[in-house]
Amino acid sequence: MAESTPGLTQNLTAFGAALARHLGTRLELFSLESREAGAQWAALALLLGATALCIAIGYLFLCLAAVFLVGTALGGGTAWAWVCGGTGLLHGAGAAFLGRKIRALSARPIFEATMAEFRKDSVWLSQTPEKRN
């Protein structure tokens, strides 16, 4: 009587099913991390926009302060010059704060879990078949 070893068709079917399961789990992980990366990029874009706005407003008020200081040098009052200068410095500090937040957010790695899984897969594949199980 013939041995009951699986044939080529059964082996290929089992391999296809295992490959589909493997790719399915990787795609689920990629989908999850893609959503997280999208949220991270959206936050980064909002922070960049807010920083640009703070820089523009700060520049405007520093220019106004310069105009009022020149006016003061010619004999006008100084109250508006100090208010405009302080507001410009405040916006500059806001831009510096947001810039630090941008740097911290952009330094955070994305797709970290996916890459870790690929590294584990690579290590597992590089082992001999006896050590895999």
Backbone as CSV, one residue per row, in Angstrom:
resi,resn,N_x,N_y,N_z,CA_x,CA_y,CA_z,C_x,C_y,C_z
1,MET,0.832,-1.170,0.000,0.000,0.000,0.000,0.886,1.247,0.000
2,ALA,0.455,2.300,-0.685,1.257,3.522,-0.820,1.224,4.314,0.487
3,GLU,2.329,5.016,0.712,2.395,5.852,1.915,1.431,7.027,1.771
4,SER,0.970,7.534,2.885,0.003,8.630,2.840,0.710,9.981,3.021
5,THR,1.680,10.250,2.177,2.343,11.552,2.226,1.555,12.522,1.360
6,PRO,1.531,13.771,1.770,0.774,14.746,0.992,1.406,14.941,-0.389
7,GLY,0.579,15.179,-1.359,1.051,15.380,-2.717,1.408,16.829,-2.965
8,LEU,1.881,17.082,-4.177,2.295,18.429,-4.557,1.127,19.407,-4.469
9,THR,-0.027,19.014,-4.920,-1.195,19.892,-4.894,-1.572,20.259,-3.460
10,GLN,-1.541,19.291,-2.553,-1.875,19.565,-1.152,-0.834,20.483,-0.521
11,ASN,0.430,20.244,-0.835,1.496,21.092,-0.294,1.367,22.524,-0.809
12,LEU,1.105,22.675,-2.107,0.950,24.018,-2.664,-0.272,24.720,-2.089
13,THR,-1.347,24.006,-1.875,-2.545,24.595,-1.273,-2.265,25.044,0.159
14,ALA,-1.585,24.215,0.916,-1.240,24.577,2.301,-0.298,25.771,2.327
15,PHE,0.677,25.777,1.417,1.611,26.903,1.339,0.863,28.187,0.978
16,GLY,-0.047,28.114,0.015,-0.826,29.286,-0.381,-1.672,29.818,0.759
17,ALA,-2.284,28.907,1.516,-3.105,29.329,2.654,-2.238,29.984,3.731
18,ALA,-1.086,29.404,4.008,-0.185,29.980,5.020,0.334,31.339,4.566
19,LEU,0.669,31.451,3.282,1.153,32.720,2.751,0.058,33.781,2.818
20,ALA,-1.159,33.409,2.496,-2.277,34.353,2.566,-2.507,34.828,3.999
21,ARG,-2.455,33.909,4.962,-2.612,34.300,6.370,-1.488,35.237,6.792
22,HIS,-0.271,34.906,6.399,0.891,35.726,6.757,0.756,37.129,6.164
23,LEU,0.450,37.206,4.883,0.311,38.509,4.243,-0.882,39.277,4.815
24,GLY,-1.945,38.563,5.163,-3.102,39.218,5.766,-2.768,39.886,7.084
25,THR,-2.013,39.201,7.927,-1.643,39.808,9.214,-0.702,40.983,9.006
26,ARG,0.194,40.873,8.035,1.106,41.997,7.753,0.335,43.196,7.210
27,LEU,-0.652,42.958,6.375,-1.457,44.058,5.838,-2.307,44.708,6.923
28,GLU,-2.810,43.920,7.867,-3.560,44.497,8.987,-2.662,45.407,9.818
29,LEU,-1.442,44.948,10.081,-0.493,45.758,10.842,-0.130,47.026,10.065
30,PHE,0.087,46.899,8.767,0.404,48.049,7.928,-0.754,49.039,7.933
31,SER,-1.985,48.552,7.872,-3.159,49.417,7.889,-3.241,50.198,9.195
32,LEU,-3.025,49.524,10.302,-3.065,50.182,11.612,-1.989,51.262,11.709
33,GLU,-0.780,50.914,11.319,0.304,51.893,11.418,0.154,53.013,10.399
34,SER,-0.488,52.755,9.274,-0.740,53.811,8.298,-1.672,54.862,8.877
35,ARG,-2.697,54.407,9.604,-3.600,55.359,10.251,-2.848,56.188,11.293
36,GLU,-1.994,55.534,12.065,-1.206,56.266,13.066,-0.260,57.255,12.399
37,ALA,0.362,56.835,11.306,1.276,57.727,10.588,0.514,58.909,10.004
38,GLY,-0.700,58.667,9.499,-1.517,59.760,8.968,-1.845,60.783,10.038
39,ALA,-2.188,60.305,11.217,-2.473,61.223,12.322,-1.228,62.010,12.712
40,GLN,-0.080,61.334,12.700,1.170,62.010,13.042,1.496,63.084,12.007
41,TRP,1.323,62.779,10.736,1.612,63.761,9.682,0.614,64.917,9.726
42,ALA,-0.638,64.641,10.060,-1.631,65.711,10.177,-1.261,66.654,11.322
43,ALA,-0.859,66.087,12.452,-0.437,66.919,13.587,0.791,67.739,13.218
44,LEU,1.706,67.132,12.490,2.912,67.839,12.055,2.548,68.993,11.128
45,ALA,1.619,68.762,10.198,1.197,69.824,9.277,0.520,70.967,10.036
46,LEU,-0.326,70.636,11.020,-0.979,71.680,11.810,0.042,72.492,12.609
47,LEU,1.019,71.805,13.194,2.051,72.523,13.947,2.892,73.412,13.031
48,LEU,3.206,72.922,11.841,3.961,73.743,10.893,3.166,74.983,10.499
49,GLY,1.868,74.816,10.263,1.024,75.950,9.923,0.943,76.961,11.060
50,ALA,0.765,76.472,12.280,0.699,77.361,13.440,2.022,78.095,13.643
51,THR,3.128,77.391,13.416,4.443,78.027,13.541,4.618,79.120,12.499
52,ALA,4.235,78.848,11.270,4.341,79.852,10.212,3.485,81.076,10.536
53,LEU,2.289,80.841,11.076,1.419,81.948,11.459,2.053,82.778,12.574
54,CYS,2.616,82.113,13.581,3.268,82.835,14.687,4.463,83.647,14.187
55,ILE,5.232,83.070,13.275,6.384,83.803,12.723,5.906,85.032,11.958
56,ALA,4.858,84.880,11.150,4.348,86.006,10.365,3.807,87.108,11.271
57,ILE,3.032,86.725,12.285,2.483,87.731,13.197,3.605,88.386,14.006
58,GLY,4.566,87.585,14.449,5.705,88.142,15.179,6.491,89.133,14.340
59,TYR,6.712,88.813,13.094,7.422,89.712,12.191,6.633,91.011,12.006
60,LEU,5.330,90.889,11.851,4.482,92.068,11.696,4.603,92.991,12.906
61,PHE,4.507,92.413,14.108,4.573,93.248,15.298,5.971,93.810,15.541
62,LEU,7.000,93.064,15.196,8.347,93.629,15.324,8.549,94.789,14.351
63,CYS,7.981,94.673,13.168,8.056,95.791,12.224,7.284,96.999,12.746
64,LEU,6.089,96.748,13.309,5.330,97.854,13.894,6.103,98.498,15.048
65,ALA,6.766,97.652,15.843,7.560,98.191,16.950,8.680,99.080,16.430
66,ALA,9.306,98.645,15.357,10.381,99.464,14.781,9.828,100.804,14.299
67,VAL,8.663,100.766,13.683,8.048,102.014,13.203,7.728,102.935,14.374
68,PHE,7.140,102.369,15.441,6.798,103.193,16.596,8.049,103.698,17.321
69,LEU,9.105,102.882,17.347,10.346,103.344,17.986,10.968,104.502,17.206
70,VAL,10.895,104.408,15.908,11.381,105.529,15.098,10.519,106.756,15.371
71,GLY,9.213,106.540,15.483,8.315,107.652,15.814,8.634,108.235,17.172
72,THR,8.979,107.354,18.130,9.336,107.818,19.466,10.620,108.639,19.429
73,ALA,11.567,108.179,18.605,12.830,108.908,18.491,12.597,110.313,17.955
74,LEU,11.522,110.471,17.227,11.203,111.789,16.682,10.290,112.586,17.601
75,GLY,9.987,112.034,18.821,9.253,112.808,19.811,7.871,112.280,20.170
76,GLY,7.444,111.086,19.700,6.109,110.552,20.012,6.124,109.768,21.327
77,GLY,4.944,109.221,21.727,4.836,108.411,22.942,5.444,107.022,22.735
78,THR,5.749,106.334,23.838,6.415,105.026,23.743,5.523,103.837,24.070
79,ALA,4.315,104.054,24.495,3.469,102.945,24.930,3.211,101.948,23.795
80,TRP,2.858,102.433,22.620,2.565,101.526,21.515,3.803,100.756,21.077
81,ALA,4.944,101.352,21.139,6.180,100.681,20.723,6.468,99.489,21.635
82,TRP,6.294,99.679,22.945,6.584,98.575,23.873,5.549,97.461,23.751
83,VAL,4.304,97.795,23.529,3.262,96.786,23.353,3.526,95.968,22.082
84,CYS,3.812,96.633,21.007,4.094,95.926,19.747,5.352,95.073,19.865
85,GLY,6.387,95.598,20.484,7.624,94.820,20.662,7.409,93.591,21.538
86,GLY,6.667,93.770,22.636,6.370,92.633,23.514,5.533,91.571,22.812
87,THR,4.566,92.018,22.025,3.737,91.071,21.278,4.565,90.311,20.252
88,GLY,5.465,91.006,19.601,6.345,90.339,18.641,7.233,89.301,19.304
89,LEU,7.788,89.646,20.455,8.620,88.690,21.189,7.798,87.500,21.673
90,LEU,6.567,87.760,22.096,5.690,86.674,22.537,5.403,85.704,21.387
91,HIS,5.129,86.235,20.211,4.898,85.367,19.056,6.178,84.627,18.647
92,GLY,7.303,85.272,18.799,8.574,84.594,18.513,8.804,83.428,19.471
93,ALA,8.471,83.623,20.735,8.593,82.532,21.711,7.622,81.403,21.378
94,GLY,6.417,81.763,20.934,5.455,80.738,20.517,5.971,79.940,19.329
95,ALA,6.583,80.619,18.375,7.156,79.935,17.208,8.300,79.015,17.633
96,ALA,9.126,79.453,18.570,10.220,78.601,19.050,9.671,77.362,19.754
97,PHE,8.641,77.536,20.560,8.013,76.403,21.244,7.449,75.409,20.233
98,LEU,6.701,75.906,19.245,6.126,75.022,18.230,7.208,74.357,17.383
99,GLY,8.291,75.063,17.127,9.408,74.470,16.388,10.017,73.294,17.130
100,ARG,10.134,73.415,18.433,10.647,72.291,19.233,9.686,71.112,19.198
101,LYS,8.376,71.402,19.241,7.385,70.330,19.152,7.462,69.636,17.790
102,ILE,7.661,70.405,16.735,7.790,69.834,15.388,9.005,68.928,15.317
103,ARG,10.110,69.376,15.858,11.336,68.573,15.824,11.141,67.263,16.584
104,ALA,10.500,67.327,17.737,10.264,66.121,18.535,9.318,65.164,17.820
105,LEU,8.273,65.704,17.193,7.300,64.852,16.509,7.890,64.230,15.246
106,SER,8.697,64.991,14.510,9.261,64.455,13.274,10.382,63.459,13.541
107,ALA,10.950,63.457,14.733,12.015,62.500,15.064,11.457,61.143,15.471
108,ARG,10.167,61.073,15.781,9.556,59.816,16.199,9.425,58.878,15.000
109,PRO,9.904,57.641,15.130,9.842,56.730,13.975,8.415,56.285,13.683
110,ILE,8.161,56.028,12.393,6.859,55.511,11.997,7.041,54.097,11.470
111,PHE,5.993,53.315,11.487,5.998,51.907,11.081,6.978,51.087,11.923
112,GLU,7.092,51.428,13.188,8.042,50.761,14.078,7.670,49.297,14.308
113,ALA,6.403,49.021,14.555,5.980,47.640,14.817,6.106,46.774,13.566
114,THR,5.791,47.337,12.397,5.927,46.580,11.150,7.382,46.210,10.910
115,MET,8.274,47.162,11.097,9.688,46.879,10.881,10.206,45.839,11.883
116,ALA,9.719,45.887,13.114,10.126,44.895,14.114,9.667,43.501,13.688
117,GLU,8.437,43.411,13.160,7.947,42.115,12.695,8.766,41.606,11.516
118,PHE,9.122,42.486,10.600,9.940,42.069,9.460,11.327,41.602,9.922
119,ARG,11.886,42.280,10.937,13.186,41.838,11.471,13.068,40.453,12.099
120,LYS,11.979,40.220,12.862,11.781,38.902,13.460,11.607,37.837,12.380
121,ASP,10.859,38.177,11.326,10.688,37.234,10.218,12.012,36.916,9.558
122,SER,12.841,37.933,9.375,14.143,37.731,8.748,15.028,36.823,9.590
123,VAL,15.024,37.038,10.903,15.812,36.178,11.797,15.290,34.743,11.731
124,TRP,13.974,34.590,11.754,13.381,33.265,11.711,13.717,32.566,10.394
125,LEU,13.664,33.297,9.285,13.961,32.694,7.982,15.436,32.344,7.823
126,SER,16.300,33.044,8.526,17.729,32.771,8.397,18.165,31.560,9.229
127,GLN,17.285,31.083,10.107,17.609,29.908,10.914,17.450,28.643,10.075
128,THR,18.107,27.596,10.521,17.949,26.305,9.846,16.566,25.748,10.159
129,PRO,16.025,24.904,9.303,14.666,24.380,9.525,14.516,23.659,10.860
130,GLU,15.559,23.049,11.391,15.439,22.331,12.657,15.226,23.303,13.820
131,LYS,15.786,24.502,13.729,15.701,25.478,14.835,14.448,26.335,14.780
132,ARG,13.704,26.282,13.708,12.540,27.168,13.539,11.404,26.818,14.475
133,ASN,11.216,25.593,14.784,10.065,25.190,15.607,10.420,25.205,17.023
